């Protein structure tokens, strides 16, 4: 499904945002009348309730960083936690939360698993170590309690990783090749298809696939490369924003709008872009920002992200600074947006874990209940998932939207 892609990368971005320490942007904060503080975020006759997903029952290693990475339309949640391993060690494991119950996804025989995406049918994709001695990593499809090995381009001894799935069950990811390169691949109806690379590059990596089968990602050799759109069997280079050296992709919606970031040659500055109908649009320039990054796009083409360390919303006719909470010194970030325009994110205080989870509705910021942390994904009805800090450990969490004053 679109909008919920490459969750390992998104979780990493959220964790990075939680821990960065930088000076506040010089732009003025919105008036405090634009910020509503409440024990529960109250609007539209609905409230948010903080829900502990119960992952502790699976055996979480103290001091580890787990998080819920994705939530589908019916409320199924996937994420990651770390389990103690071989005494003082720890290994990442994937979990699913459904109908109030949490369960480990299992594995392909090895000790580690990672869930990357879930579609609205409840199918989960990711990767797991297999039982072979050298620990080969293989892509998997999990459905109705069963994990199936999706295989590789070069047989059982090769490696593969699944990164995204759409509601038709088409899966994209990467696989090692016979030459030692890494290629983007598509698993469809039991077959694996090598998507190839852009001319002049050795490797490729897919980030997302939409409902009609458009695939977006990057092609590269040893470092950052160029962004691509794969449609109807053809891989197309999206071009390059002026003043930048490389391009990366974040997401694609069902209309085929692509968002991503251009990177300066020294990788110190990013510029958010939108690729629509064959043209590149510089979103950073629209926000008058030195550096910008997009995190998500919804079905109608609204985009959220950051510009100069502040949460931003880009629509067809505007670029809006969403502000920060009063007193926060390290900016804010808008991480996810649904079709109704609800925006999930966080506002950042002084310390690396001083992150306040927030939701924006009609441009107004509302504080979410629960510990410090932040959401990374939102579903159509407004439920959000992410991670919260407790006693130095990052735990998966859910913020559930429902009628105020009722048991939810």
Helices and strands as residue ranges (DSSP letters): H 7-19, G 32-34, E 35-36, E 46-52, G 55-58, E 67-71, E 77-85, E 89-98, E 101-104, E 109-118, E 124-130, E 137-143, E 146-149, E 160-165, E 171-176, E 182-188, E 191-196, E 203-209, E 215-220, E 226-231, E 234-237, E 246-252, E 258-263, E 270-276, E 279-282, H 283-286, E 292-297, E 303-307, E 310-314, E 319-321, E 332-337, E 343-348, E 355-361, E 364-367, E 373-378, E 384-390, E 393-403
